[in-house]
């Protein structure tokens, strides 16, 4: 995908000459002749670099520079009246370069290329930091043979970075999390991960969102817009609910998969991108093909290696505990003052509930319980919805054992690891195999929990 440049200058000759030059050497170019329309264009397109004239009719260029920098913009400043004091002030405000007119176009192009490289590196570092915080590791999926096999397939698919992936399973089973894990474990991890839902949108709107549009493509298309496929270049695009993709869009997605290219809505130029598609559906696509609602060739192109994400009712108790631990760990930083521990009785209810809404329902219930228990030392049964309270282990009446030992989810894990180690007489290799984790991970957990065996 080409880097983009926004030119803001009140000189129409400069806009035309510089804009045409950058267009010829492969940049996406937008132009504005004043500060306010320039800032509006910046917010819409988020260009890689802004080339800004210092003297504008409606606002001083240094003021606009401050506004652009506050929004994360990377700016090269141009002026016909260069002086040392202005250059110093511009650099203090965060300008990448300060060049005087008439500017040498080759010099300007070289400076712009350096800024683009800097921006690209910064974005990749941000994505990597997000990856470190967002990805809890495949072990957080669970430890049962079913889930360990799922993890093995995720790792295989992650390594095959150009293979299309089709995730299937009921709604709410965590297909989006699995898609992100595939991306984060792949060589594309430094690139963008872009998610789009195919359901409930008109064909025109979704086509514009996916592939972008040219001015005049439809009534409200006033200017060129990049689509999400372009924004996902060198990364992964996750197309959720692909079973609901409109028939007229299916051949365009097929072309993207087969040729790696597309046209914007209303455009004639072929645009080439390097993206990996991960698709997901809760429908039976084979049945959709048989019913004539889904293209057979697209189905075969998607289902090179389909991956079934199991419902919660099909996962073991240990898998549910691992999932519950991850959910609490994800929510805790966002909810100060809310407990990250459960009473033994509440934990039993959470692990025994049928969860017809799968992961999405479990997360909602846990978040609600944490809010209701704010300021308390633990999540109790009284903080759970009535249908969860009536789950296995009792009907929520007054006859049960009310004397329980509060336990954080991490404490449950610590006890389970300690029991497993004692069963194997401290043999870490055999204990790790039974727990479904690596020996290195087990050793790390022994240190974290200060287990002396």
Buried (B, 14 or more C-beta within 10 A) or exposed (E): BBBBBBBBBBBEEBBEEBBEBBEEEEBBBBBBBBBEEBBEBBEEBBBBBBBBBBEBEEBEBBEBBEBBBEEEBBBBBBBEEBEEEBBEBBEEBBBBBBBBBEBEEEEBBEBBBBBBEBBBEEBBEEBEEEBEEBBBEBBBBBBBEBBBEBBEBBBEBBEBBEBBBBBBBBBBBBBBBBBBBBBBBBEBBBBBBBBBBBEEBEEBEBBBBBBBBBEEBEEEBEEBBBBBBBBBBBBBBBBBBBBBBBEEBBEBBBBBBEEBEBBBBBBEEEBEBBBBBBBBBBBEBEEBBEEEBBBEEBBEBBBEEBBBBBBBEBBBEBBBBBBBBBBBBBBEEEBEEBBBBBBBBBBBBBBBBEBEBBBBBBBBBBBEBBEBBEEBEBBBBBBBBEEBBBBEBBEBEEEEEEEBEBBBBBBBBBEBBBEBBEEBEEEBEBBBBEBBBEEEBBEEBBEEBEBEE
